[in-house]
Amino acid sequence: MSALTATVKGTWHRLRMCPAPDCQWVFYDNSRPGRAKWRSPQLCGNRAKTQAYRRRQTT
């Protein structure tokens, strides 16, 4: 879905950015509560999973 289509349909508030500070991916959140988080597995998702794993192992 493009930003223009989302604006015309009135669903632009469902567009979300990846929470990683160095990632610029945008996705359409179609979850019911509208609070989904997404990370690209090829870009920042693997890094986030590795960091979470290391945090769990050190505690």
PDBQT receptor file of N, H, CA, C and O in Angstrom, charges set to zero:
ATOM      1  N   MET A   1       0.853  -1.167   0.000  1.00  0.00    +0.000 N 
ATOM      2  CA  MET A   1       0.000   0.000   0.000  1.00  0.00    +0.000 C 
ATOM      3  C   MET A   1       0.898   1.229   0.000  1.00  0.00    +0.000 C 
ATOM      4  O   MET A   1       1.848   1.319   0.778  1.00  0.00    +0.000 OA
ATOM      5  N   SER A   2       0.596   2.141  -0.853  1.00  0.00    +0.000 N 
ATOM      6  H   SER A   2      -0.175   2.068  -1.484  1.00  0.00    +0.000 HD
ATOM      7  CA  SER A   2       1.397   3.361  -0.926  1.00  0.00    +0.000 C 
ATOM      8  C   SER A   2       0.856   4.407   0.041  1.00  0.00    +0.000 C 
ATOM      9  O   SER A   2      -0.278   4.313   0.511  1.00  0.00    +0.000 OA
ATOM     10  N   ALA A   3       1.675   5.390   0.324  1.00  0.00    +0.000 N 
ATOM     11  H   ALA A   3       2.596   5.466  -0.058  1.00  0.00    +0.000 HD
ATOM     12  CA  ALA A   3       1.256   6.468   1.227  1.00  0.00    +0.000 C 
ATOM     13  C   ALA A   3       0.098   7.259   0.619  1.00  0.00    +0.000 C 
ATOM     14  O   ALA A   3      -0.792   7.714   1.338  1.00  0.00    +0.000 OA
ATOM     15  N   LEU A   4       0.111   7.419  -0.689  1.00  0.00    +0.000 N 
ATOM     16  H   LEU A   4       0.834   7.049  -1.273  1.00  0.00    +0.000 HD
ATOM     17  CA  LEU A   4      -0.976   8.139  -1.348  1.00  0.00    +0.000 C 
ATOM     18  C   LEU A   4      -2.299   7.391  -1.205  1.00  0.00    +0.000 C 
ATOM     19  O   LEU A   4      -3.328   7.998  -0.907  1.00  0.00    +0.000 OA
ATOM     20  N   THR A   5      -2.274   6.080  -1.417  1.00  0.00    +0.000 N 
ATOM     21  H   THR A   5      -1.439   5.587  -1.660  1.00  0.00    +0.000 HD
ATOM     22  CA  THR A   5      -3.481   5.267  -1.262  1.00  0.00    +0.000 C 
ATOM     23  C   THR A   5      -3.985   5.323   0.177  1.00  0.00    +0.000 C 
ATOM     24  O   THR A   5      -5.187   5.446   0.412  1.00  0.00    +0.000 OA
ATOM     25  N   ALA A   6      -3.077   5.234   1.131  1.00  0.00    +0.000 N 
ATOM     26  H   ALA A   6      -2.101   5.133   0.940  1.00  0.00    +0.000 HD
ATOM     27  CA  ALA A   6      -3.464   5.290   2.539  1.00  0.00    +0.000 C 
ATOM     28  C   ALA A   6      -4.073   6.641   2.891  1.00  0.00    +0.000 C 
ATOM     29  O   ALA A   6      -5.009   6.711   3.688  1.00  0.00    +0.000 OA
ATOM     30  N   THR A   7      -3.556   7.699   2.312  1.00  0.00    +0.000 N 
ATOM     31  H   THR A   7      -2.796   7.642   1.665  1.00  0.00    +0.000 HD
ATOM     32  CA  THR A   7      -4.106   9.030   2.567  1.00  0.00    +0.000 C 
ATOM     33  C   THR A   7      -5.513   9.158   1.985  1.00  0.00    +0.000 C 
ATOM     34  O   THR A   7      -6.414   9.682   2.640  1.00  0.00    +0.000 OA
ATOM     35  N   VAL A   8      -5.697   8.687   0.775  1.00  0.00    +0.000 N 
ATOM     36  H   VAL A   8      -4.965   8.261   0.242  1.00  0.00    +0.000 HD
ATOM     37  CA  VAL A   8      -7.009   8.764   0.118  1.00  0.00    +0.000 C 
ATOM     38  C   VAL A   8      -8.043   7.938   0.878  1.00  0.00    +0.000 C 
ATOM     39  O   VAL A   8      -9.181   8.371   1.056  1.00  0.00    +0.000 OA
ATOM     40  N   LYS A   9      -7.641   6.740   1.329  1.00  0.00    +0.000 N 
ATOM     41  H   LYS A   9      -6.716   6.389   1.185  1.00  0.00    +0.000 HD
ATOM     42  CA  LYS A   9      -8.566   5.862   2.050  1.00  0.00    +0.000 C 
ATOM     43  C   LYS A   9      -8.753   6.273   3.508  1.00  0.00    +0.000 C 
ATOM     44  O   LYS A   9      -9.661   5.773   4.172  1.00  0.00    +0.000 OA
ATOM     45  N   GLY A  10      -7.925   7.157   4.010  1.00  0.00    +0.000 N 
ATOM     46  H   GLY A  10      -7.187   7.563   3.470  1.00  0.00    +0.000 HD
ATOM     47  CA  GLY A  10      -8.016   7.577   5.400  1.00  0.00    +0.000 C 
ATOM     48  C   GLY A  10      -7.401   6.594   6.371  1.00  0.00    +0.000 C 
ATOM     49  O   GLY A  10      -7.744   6.593   7.553  1.00  0.00    +0.000 OA
ATOM     50  N   THR A  11      -6.502   5.758   5.891  1.00  0.00    +0.000 N 
ATOM     51  H   THR A  11      -6.224   5.758   4.930  1.00  0.00    +0.000 HD
ATOM     52  CA  THR A  11      -5.861   4.762   6.755  1.00  0.00    +0.000 C 
ATOM     53  C   THR A  11      -4.390   5.084   7.009  1.00  0.00    +0.000 C 
ATOM     54  O   THR A  11      -3.639   4.218   7.458  1.00  0.00    +0.000 OA
ATOM     55  N   TRP A  12      -3.971   6.312   6.729  1.00  0.00    +0.000 N 
ATOM     56  H   TRP A  12      -4.581   7.016   6.363  1.00  0.00    +0.000 HD
ATOM     57  CA  TRP A  12      -2.565   6.684   6.892  1.00  0.00    +0.000 C 
ATOM     58  C   TRP A  12      -2.102   6.543   8.331  1.00  0.00    +0.000 C 
ATOM     59  O   TRP A  12      -0.908   6.358   8.569  1.00  0.00    +0.000 OA
ATOM     60  N   HIS A  13      -3.013   6.626   9.304  1.00  0.00    +0.000 N 
ATOM     61  H   HIS A  13      -3.983   6.777   9.111  1.00  0.00    +0.000 HD
ATOM     62  CA  HIS A  13      -2.618   6.495  10.707  1.00  0.00    +0.000 C 
ATOM     63  C   HIS A  13      -2.181   5.065  11.040  1.00  0.00    +0.000 C 
ATOM     64  O   HIS A  13      -1.644   4.822  12.120  1.00  0.00    +0.000 OA
ATOM     65  N   ARG A  14      -2.406   4.120  10.125  1.00  0.00    +0.000 N 
ATOM     66  H   ARG A  14      -2.843   4.317   9.247  1.00  0.00    +0.000 HD
ATOM     67  CA  ARG A  14      -1.972   2.740  10.311  1.00  0.00    +0.000 C 
ATOM     68  C   ARG A  14      -0.574   2.485   9.761  1.00  0.00    +0.000 C 
ATOM     69  O   ARG A  14      -0.053   1.381   9.915  1.00  0.00    +0.000 OA
ATOM     70  N   LEU A  15       0.041   3.465   9.131  1.00  0.00    +0.000 N 
ATOM     71  H   LEU A  15      -0.382   4.363   9.006  1.00  0.00    +0.000 HD
ATOM     72  CA  LEU A  15       1.404   3.307   8.643  1.00  0.00    +0.000 C 
ATOM     73  C   LEU A  15       2.363   3.449   9.810  1.00  0.00    +0.000 C 
ATOM     74  O   LEU A  15       2.276   4.408  10.577  1.00  0.00    +0.000 OA
ATOM     75  N   ARG A  16       3.266   2.510   9.947  1.00  0.00    +0.000 N 
ATOM     76  H   ARG A  16       3.337   1.731   9.324  1.00  0.00    +0.000 HD
ATOM     77  CA  ARG A  16       4.218   2.493  11.059  1.00  0.00    +0.000 C 
ATOM     78  C   ARG A  16       5.635   2.376  10.524  1.00  0.00    +0.000 C 
ATOM     79  O   ARG A  16       5.873   1.806   9.459  1.00  0.00    +0.000 OA
ATOM     80  N   MET A  17       6.569   2.929  11.286  1.00  0.00    +0.000 N 
ATOM     81  H   MET A  17       6.376   3.392  12.151  1.00  0.00    +0.000 HD
ATOM     82  CA  MET A  17       7.987   2.778  10.966  1.00  0.00    +0.000 C 
ATOM     83  C   MET A  17       8.585   1.722  11.860  1.00  0.00    +0.000 C 
ATOM     84  O   MET A  17       8.133   1.517  12.987  1.00  0.00    +0.000 OA
ATOM     85  N   CYS A  18       9.585   1.063  11.365  1.00  0.00    +0.000 N 
ATOM     86  H   CYS A  18       9.952   1.230  10.450  1.00  0.00    +0.000 HD
ATOM     87  CA  CYS A  18      10.323   0.103  12.174  1.00  0.00    +0.000 C 
ATOM     88  C   CYS A  18      10.892   0.846  13.377  1.00  0.00    +0.000 C 
ATOM     89  O   CYS A  18      11.376   1.967  13.220  1.00  0.00    +0.000 OA
ATOM     90  N   PRO A  19      10.851   0.253  14.586  1.00  0.00    +0.000 N 
ATOM     91  CA  PRO A  19      11.333   0.956  15.773  1.00  0.00    +0.000 C 
ATOM     92  C   PRO A  19      12.854   1.107  15.878  1.00  0.00    +0.000 C 
ATOM     93  O   PRO A  19      13.337   1.851  16.731  1.00  0.00    +0.000 OA
ATOM     94  N   ALA A  20      13.607   0.421  15.032  1.00  0.00    +0.000 N 
ATOM     95  H   ALA A  20      13.215  -0.183  14.338  1.00  0.00    +0.000 HD
ATOM     96  CA  ALA A  20      15.067   0.545  15.079  1.00  0.00    +0.000 C 
ATOM     97  C   ALA A  20      15.480   1.927  14.580  1.00  0.00    +0.000 C 
ATOM     98  O   ALA A  20      14.988   2.379  13.546  1.00  0.00    +0.000 OA
ATOM     99  N   PRO A  21      16.378   2.606  15.302  1.00  0.00    +0.000 N 
ATOM    100  CA  PRO A  21      16.762   3.965  14.918  1.00  0.00    +0.000 C 
ATOM    101  C   PRO A  21      17.482   4.052  13.569  1.00  0.00    +0.000 C 
ATOM    102  O   PRO A  21      17.441   5.094  12.916  1.00  0.00    +0.000 OA
ATOM    103  N   ASP A  22      18.136   2.977  13.150  1.00  0.00    +0.000 N 
ATOM    104  H   ASP A  22      18.170   2.130  13.681  1.00  0.00    +0.000 HD
ATOM    105  CA  ASP A  22      18.874   3.025  11.896  1.00  0.00    +0.000 C 
ATOM    106  C   ASP A  22      18.129   2.371  10.734  1.00  0.00    +0.000 C 
ATOM    107  O   ASP A  22      18.710   2.152   9.671  1.00  0.00    +0.000 OA
ATOM    108  N   CYS A  23      16.857   2.060  10.927  1.00  0.00    +0.000 N 
ATOM    109  H   CYS A  23      16.385   2.238  11.790  1.00  0.00    +0.000 HD
ATOM    110  CA  CYS A  23      16.048   1.422   9.882  1.00  0.00    +0.000 C 
ATOM    111  C   CYS A  23      14.969   2.402   9.422  1.00  0.00    +0.000 C 
ATOM    112  O   CYS A  23      14.399   3.125  10.240  1.00  0.00    +0.000 OA
ATOM    113  N   GLN A  24      14.693   2.428   8.147  1.00  0.00    +0.000 N 
ATOM    114  H   GLN A  24      15.156   1.841   7.483  1.00  0.00    +0.000 HD
ATOM    115  CA  GLN A  24      13.713   3.358   7.600  1.00  0.00    +0.000 C 
ATOM    116  C   GLN A  24      12.505   2.646   6.986  1.00  0.00    +0.000 C 
ATOM    117  O   GLN A  24      11.739   3.272   6.253  1.00  0.00    +0.000 OA
ATOM    118  N   TRP A  25      12.317   1.358   7.267  1.00  0.00    +0.000 N 
ATOM    119  H   TRP A  25      12.939   0.850   7.863  1.00  0.00    +0.000 HD
ATOM    120  CA  TRP A  25      11.200   0.611   6.691  1.00  0.00    +0.000 C 
ATOM    121  C   TRP A  25       9.876   1.078   7.272  1.00  0.00    +0.000 C 
ATOM    122  O   TRP A  25       9.766   1.359   8.466  1.00  0.00    +0.000 OA
ATOM    123  N   VAL A  26       8.877   1.155   6.408  1.00  0.00    +0.000 N 
ATOM    124  H   VAL A  26       8.966   0.927   5.439  1.00  0.00    +0.000 HD
ATOM    125  CA  VAL A  26       7.523   1.527   6.808  1.00  0.00    +0.000 C 
ATOM    126  C   VAL A  26       6.605   0.365   6.439  1.00  0.00    +0.000 C 
ATOM    127  O   VAL A  26       6.775  -0.245   5.384  1.00  0.00    +0.000 OA
ATOM    128  N   PHE A  27       5.643   0.058   7.291  1.00  0.00    +0.000 N 
ATOM    129  H   PHE A  27       5.505   0.554   8.148  1.00  0.00    +0.000 HD
ATOM    130  CA  PHE A  27       4.705  -1.020   7.007  1.00  0.00    +0.000 C 
ATOM    131  C   PHE A  27       3.299  -0.604   7.393  1.00  0.00    +0.000 C 
ATOM    132  O   PHE A  27       3.101   0.339   8.160  1.00  0.00    +0.000 OA
ATOM    133  N   TYR A  28       2.325  -1.321   6.850  1.00  0.00    +0.000 N 
ATOM    134  H   TYR A  28       2.485  -2.087   6.228  1.00  0.00    +0.000 HD
ATOM    135  CA  TYR A  28       0.921  -1.061   7.158  1.00  0.00    +0.000 C 
ATOM    136  C   TYR A  28       0.494  -1.986   8.282  1.00  0.00    +0.000 C 
ATOM    137  O   TYR A  28       0.571  -3.207   8.150  1.00  0.00    +0.000 OA
ATOM    138  N   ASP A  29       0.046  -1.410   9.383  1.00  0.00    +0.000 N 
ATOM    139  H   ASP A  29      -0.016  -0.418   9.491  1.00  0.00    +0.000 HD
ATOM    140  CA  ASP A  29      -0.367  -2.172  10.562  1.00  0.00    +0.000 C 
ATOM    141  C   ASP A  29      -1.841  -2.542  10.421  1.00  0.00    +0.000 C 
ATOM    142  O   ASP A  29      -2.722  -1.698  10.583  1.00  0.00    +0.000 OA
ATOM    143  N   ASN A  30      -2.096  -3.806  10.121  1.00  0.00    +0.000 N 
ATOM    144  H   ASN A  30      -1.381  -4.492   9.990  1.00  0.00    +0.000 HD
ATOM    145  CA  ASN A  30      -3.482  -4.245  10.000  1.00  0.00    +0.000 C 
ATOM    146  C   ASN A  30      -3.932  -5.076  11.191  1.00  0.00    +0.000 C 
ATOM    147  O   ASN A  30      -4.929  -5.794  11.110  1.00  0.00    +0.000 OA
ATOM    148  N   SER A  31      -3.200  -4.980  12.299  1.00  0.00    +0.000 N 
ATOM    149  H   SER A  31      -2.391  -4.397  12.365  1.00  0.00    +0.000 HD
ATOM    150  CA  SER A  31      -3.610  -5.698  13.509  1.00  0.00    +0.000 C 
ATOM    151  C   SER A  31      -4.835  -5.013  14.115  1.00  0.00    +0.000 C 
ATOM    152  O   SER A  31      -5.044  -3.815  13.927  1.00  0.00    +0.000 OA
ATOM    153  N   ARG A  32      -5.623  -5.772  14.827  1.00  0.00    +0.000 N 
ATOM    154  H   ARG A  32      -5.453  -6.745  14.980  1.00  0.00    +0.000 HD
ATOM    155  CA  ARG A  32      -6.864  -5.227  15.385  1.00  0.00    +0.000 C 
ATOM    156  C   ARG A  32      -6.623  -4.041  16.330  1.00  0.00    +0.000 C 
ATOM    157  O   ARG A  32      -7.270  -3.008  16.163  1.00  0.00    +0.000 OA
ATOM    158  N   PRO A  33      -5.714  -4.148  17.318  1.00  0.00    +0.000 N 
ATOM    159  CA  PRO A  33      -5.516  -2.985  18.196  1.00  0.00    +0.000 C 
ATOM    160  C   PRO A  33      -4.675  -1.870  17.570  1.00  0.00    +0.000 C 
ATOM    161  O   PRO A  33      -4.637  -0.756  18.093  1.00  0.00    +0.000 OA
ATOM    162  N   GLY A  34      -4.009  -2.160  16.469  1.00  0.00    +0.000 N 
ATOM    163  H   GLY A  34      -4.040  -3.065  16.045  1.00  0.00    +0.000 HD
ATOM    164  CA  GLY A  34      -3.205  -1.130  15.802  1.00  0.00    +0.000 C 
ATOM    165  C   GLY A  34      -1.905  -0.824  16.503  1.00  0.00    +0.000 C 
ATOM    166  O   GLY A  34      -1.435   0.313  16.459  1.00  0.00    +0.000 OA
ATOM    167  N   ARG A  35      -1.307  -1.816  17.154  1.00  0.00    +0.000 N 
ATOM    168  H   ARG A  35      -1.689  -2.740  17.190  1.00  0.00    +0.000 HD
ATOM    169  CA  ARG A  35      -0.044  -1.606  17.873  1.00  0.00    +0.000 C 
ATOM    170  C   ARG A  35       1.043  -2.584  17.437  1.00  0.00    +0.000 C 
ATOM    171  O   ARG A  35       1.939  -2.894  18.223  1.00  0.00    +0.000 OA
ATOM    172  N   ALA A  36       0.983  -3.066  16.224  1.00  0.00    +0.000 N 
ATOM    173  H   ALA A  36       0.256  -2.814  15.586  1.00  0.00    +0.000 HD
ATOM    174  CA  ALA A  36       1.956  -4.053  15.756  1.00  0.00    +0.000 C 
ATOM    175  C   ALA A  36       3.335  -3.432  15.605  1.00  0.00    +0.000 C 
ATOM    176  O   ALA A  36       3.474  -2.237  15.342  1.00  0.00    +0.000 OA
ATOM    177  N   LYS A  37       4.349  -4.271  15.777  1.00  0.00    +0.000 N 
ATOM    178  H   LYS A  37       4.235  -5.241  15.991  1.00  0.00    +0.000 HD
ATOM    179  CA  LYS A  37       5.733  -3.873  15.542  1.00  0.00    +0.000 C 
ATOM    180  C   LYS A  37       6.318  -4.865  14.567  1.00  0.00    +0.000 C 
ATOM    181  O   LYS A  37       6.073  -6.067  14.668  1.00  0.00    +0.000 OA
ATOM    182  N   TRP A  38       7.078  -4.373  13.638  1.00  0.00    +0.000 N 
ATOM    183  H   TRP A  38       7.277  -3.396  13.556  1.00  0.00    +0.000 HD
ATOM    184  CA  TRP A  38       7.648  -5.236  12.617  1.00  0.00    +0.000 C 
ATOM    185  C   TRP A  38       9.091  -4.853  12.395  1.00  0.00    +0.000 C 
ATOM    186  O   TRP A  38       9.453  -3.676  12.403  1.00  0.00    +0.000 OA
ATOM    187  N   ARG A  39       9.902  -5.863  12.198  1.00  0.00    +0.000 N 
ATOM    188  H   ARG A  39       9.609  -6.819  12.192  1.00  0.00    +0.000 HD
ATOM    189  CA  ARG A  39      11.310  -5.639  11.858  1.00  0.00    +0.000 C 
ATOM    190  C   ARG A  39      11.667  -6.547  10.706  1.00  0.00    +0.000 C 
ATOM    191  O   ARG A  39      11.319  -7.728  10.704  1.00  0.00    +0.000 OA
ATOM    192  N   SER A  40      12.346  -6.011   9.749  1.00  0.00    +0.000 N 
ATOM    193  H   SER A  40      12.628  -5.051   9.750  1.00  0.00    +0.000 HD
ATOM    194  CA  SER A  40      12.750  -6.804   8.598  1.00  0.00    +0.000 C 
ATOM    195  C   SER A  40      13.777  -7.842   9.040  1.00  0.00    +0.000 C 
ATOM    196  O   SER A  40      14.801  -7.480   9.619  1.00  0.00    +0.000 OA
ATOM    197  N   PRO A  41      13.526  -9.124   8.779  1.00  0.00    +0.000 N 
ATOM    198  CA  PRO A  41      14.489 -10.154   9.182  1.00  0.00    +0.000 C 
ATOM    199  C   PRO A  41      15.853  -9.961   8.530  1.00  0.00    +0.000 C 
ATOM    200  O   PRO A  41      16.877 -10.289   9.130  1.00  0.00    +0.000 OA
ATOM    201  N   GLN A  42      15.877  -9.437   7.320  1.00  0.00    +0.000 N 
ATOM    202  H   GLN A  42      15.046  -9.170   6.833  1.00  0.00    +0.000 HD
ATOM    203  CA  GLN A  42      17.153  -9.262   6.625  1.00  0.00    +0.000 C 
ATOM    204  C   GLN A  42      17.924  -8.043   7.118  1.00  0.00    +0.000 C 
ATOM    205  O   GLN A  42      19.146  -7.992   6.973  1.00  0.00    +0.000 OA
ATOM    206  N   LEU A  43      17.251  -7.081   7.685  1.00  0.00    +0.000 N 
ATOM    207  H   LEU A  43      16.259  -7.123   7.803  1.00  0.00    +0.000 HD
ATOM    208  CA  LEU A  43      17.933  -5.845   8.067  1.00  0.00    +0.000 C 
ATOM    209  C   LEU A  43      18.147  -5.753   9.568  1.00  0.00    +0.000 C 
ATOM    210  O   LEU A  43      19.234  -6.066  10.053  1.00  0.00    +0.000 OA
ATOM    211  N   CYS A  44      17.143  -5.335  10.304  1.00  0.00    +0.000 N 
ATOM    212  H   CYS A  44      16.260  -5.081   9.910  1.00  0.00    +0.000 HD
ATOM    213  CA  CYS A  44      17.342  -5.080  11.728  1.00  0.00    +0.000 C 
ATOM    214  C   CYS A  44      16.719  -6.152  12.618  1.00  0.00    +0.000 C 
ATOM    215  O   CYS A  44      17.002  -6.181  13.816  1.00  0.00    +0.000 OA
ATOM    216  N   GLY A  45      15.889  -7.024  12.078  1.00  0.00    +0.000 N 
ATOM    217  H   GLY A  45      15.659  -7.000  11.105  1.00  0.00    +0.000 HD
ATOM    218  CA  GLY A  45      15.226  -8.041  12.886  1.00  0.00    +0.000 C 
ATOM    219  C   GLY A  45      16.196  -9.024  13.506  1.00  0.00    +0.000 C 
ATOM    220  O   GLY A  45      16.072  -9.356  14.684  1.00  0.00    +0.000 OA
ATOM    221  N   ASN A  46      17.155  -9.492  12.735  1.00  0.00    +0.000 N 
ATOM    222  H   ASN A  46      17.256  -9.223  11.777  1.00  0.00    +0.000 HD
ATOM    223  CA  ASN A  46      18.131 -10.438  13.255  1.00  0.00    +0.000 C 
ATOM    224  C   ASN A  46      18.972  -9.801  14.351  1.00  0.00    +0.000 C 
ATOM    225  O   ASN A  46      19.271 -10.438  15.361  1.00  0.00    +0.000 OA
ATOM    226  N   ARG A  47      19.347  -8.561  14.152  1.00  0.00    +0.000 N 
ATOM    227  H   ARG A  47      19.104  -8.044  13.332  1.00  0.00    +0.000 HD
ATOM    228  CA  ARG A  47      20.134  -7.854  15.166  1.00  0.00    +0.000 C 
ATOM    229  C   ARG A  47      19.347  -7.700  16.463  1.00  0.00    +0.000 C 
ATOM    230  O   ARG A  47      19.902  -7.884  17.546  1.00  0.00    +0.000 OA
ATOM    231  N   ALA A  48      18.060  -7.365  16.367  1.00  0.00    +0.000 N 
ATOM    232  H   ALA A  48      17.610  -7.215  15.487  1.00  0.00    +0.000 HD
ATOM    233  CA  ALA A  48      17.218  -7.197  17.552  1.00  0.00    +0.000 C 
ATOM    234  C   ALA A  48      17.032  -8.527  18.286  1.00  0.00    +0.000 C 
ATOM    235  O   ALA A  48      17.068  -8.570  19.516  1.00  0.00    +0.000 OA
ATOM    236  N   LYS A  49      16.835  -9.603  17.535  1.00  0.00    +0.000 N 
ATOM    237  H   LYS A  49      16.807  -9.568  16.536  1.00  0.00    +0.000 HD
ATOM    238  CA  LYS A  49      16.678 -10.922  18.162  1.00  0.00    +0.000 C 
ATOM    239  C   LYS A  49      17.958 -11.355  18.858  1.00  0.00    +0.000 C 
ATOM    240  O   LYS A  49      17.911 -11.926  19.948  1.00  0.00    +0.000 OA
ATOM    241  N   THR A  50      19.101 -11.089  18.238  1.00  0.00    +0.000 N 
ATOM    242  H   THR A  50      19.139 -10.625  17.352  1.00  0.00    +0.000 HD
ATOM    243  CA  THR A  50      20.384 -11.444  18.843  1.00  0.00    +0.000 C 
ATOM    244  C   THR A  50      20.617 -10.651  20.129  1.00  0.00    +0.000 C 
ATOM    245  O   THR A  50      21.079 -11.214  21.122  1.00  0.00    +0.000 OA
ATOM    246  N   GLN A  51      20.307  -9.369  20.125  1.00  0.00    +0.000 N 
ATOM    247  H   GLN A  51      19.931  -8.912  19.318  1.00  0.00    +0.000 HD
ATOM    248  CA  GLN A  51      20.463  -8.547  21.333  1.00  0.00    +0.000 C 
ATOM    249  C   GLN A  51      19.548  -9.036  22.452  1.00  0.00    +0.000 C 
ATOM    250  O   GLN A  51      19.970  -9.107  23.607  1.00  0.00    +0.000 OA
ATOM    251  N   ALA A  52      18.312  -9.370  22.129  1.00  0.00    +0.000 N 
ATOM    252  H   ALA A  52      17.969  -9.313  21.191  1.00  0.00    +0.000 HD
ATOM    253  CA  ALA A  52      17.377  -9.864  23.138  1.00  0.00    +0.000 C 
ATOM    254  C   ALA A  52      17.857 -11.194  23.701  1.00  0.00    +0.000 C 
ATOM    255  O   ALA A  52      17.756 -11.431  24.905  1.00  0.00    +0.000 OA
ATOM    256  N   TYR A  53      18.373 -12.053  22.852  1.00  0.00    +0.000 N 
ATOM    257  H   TYR A  53      18.455 -11.861  21.874  1.00  0.00    +0.000 HD
ATOM    258  CA  TYR A  53      18.905 -13.341  23.304  1.00  0.00    +0.000 C 
ATOM    259  C   TYR A  53      20.080 -13.130  24.264  1.00  0.00    +0.000 C 
ATOM    260  O   TYR A  53      20.144 -13.766  25.316  1.00  0.00    +0.000 OA
ATOM    261  N   ARG A  54      20.995 -12.247  23.908  1.00  0.00    +0.000 N 
ATOM    262  H   ARG A  54      20.942 -11.729  23.054  1.00  0.00    +0.000 HD
ATOM    263  CA  ARG A  54      22.149 -11.986  24.770  1.00  0.00    +0.000 C 
ATOM    264  C   ARG A  54      21.745 -11.381  26.107  1.00  0.00    +0.000 C 
ATOM    265  O   ARG A  54      22.336 -11.697  27.140  1.00  0.00    +0.000 OA
ATOM    266  N   ARG A  55      20.734 -10.509  26.091  1.00  0.00    +0.000 N 
ATOM    267  H   ARG A  55      20.253 -10.253  25.252  1.00  0.00    +0.000 HD
ATOM    268  CA  ARG A  55      20.229  -9.940  27.365  1.00  0.00    +0.000 C 
ATOM    269  C   ARG A  55      19.663 -11.044  28.252  1.00  0.00    +0.000 C 
ATOM    270  O   ARG A  55      19.905 -11.053  29.459  1.00  0.00    +0.000 OA
ATOM    271  N   ARG A  56      18.915 -11.971  27.667  1.00  0.00    +0.000 N 
ATOM    272  H   ARG A  56      18.719 -11.964  26.686  1.00  0.00    +0.000 HD
ATOM    273  CA  ARG A  56      18.331 -13.049  28.450  1.00  0.00    +0.000 C 
ATOM    274  C   ARG A  56      19.394 -13.970  29.022  1.00  0.00    +0.000 C 
ATOM    275  O   ARG A  56      19.229 -14.486  30.127  1.00  0.00    +0.000 OA
ATOM    276  N   GLN A  57      20.482 -14.187  28.294  1.00  0.00    +0.000 N 
ATOM    277  H   GLN A  57      20.616 -13.768  27.396  1.00  0.00    +0.000 HD
ATOM    278  CA  GLN A  57      21.542 -15.086  28.737  1.00  0.00    +0.000 C 
ATOM    279  C   GLN A  57      22.394 -14.485  29.844  1.00  0.00    +0.000 C 
ATOM    280  O   GLN A  57      22.971 -15.223  30.642  1.00  0.00    +0.000 OA
ATOM    281  N   THR A  58      22.484 -13.175  29.907  1.00  0.00    +0.000 N 
ATOM    282  H   THR A  58      22.015 -12.575  29.258  1.00  0.00    +0.000 HD
ATOM    283  CA  THR A  58      23.338 -12.548  30.920  1.00  0.00    +0.000 C 
ATOM    284  C   THR A  58      22.603 -12.295  32.241  1.00  0.00    +0.000 C 
ATOM    285  O   THR A  58      23.235 -11.983  33.249  1.00  0.00    +0.000 OA
ATOM    286  N   THR A  59      21.303 -12.425  32.240  1.00  0.00    +0.000 N 
ATOM    287  H   THR A  59      20.789 -12.679  31.420  1.00  0.00    +0.000 HD
ATOM    288  CA  THR A  59      20.557 -12.173  33.494  1.00  0.00    +0.000 C 
ATOM    289  C   THR A  59      20.264 -13.441  34.229  1.00  0.00    +0.000 C 
ATOM    290  O   THR A  59      19.648 -13.409  35.295  1.00  0.00    +0.000 OA
TER     291      THR A  59
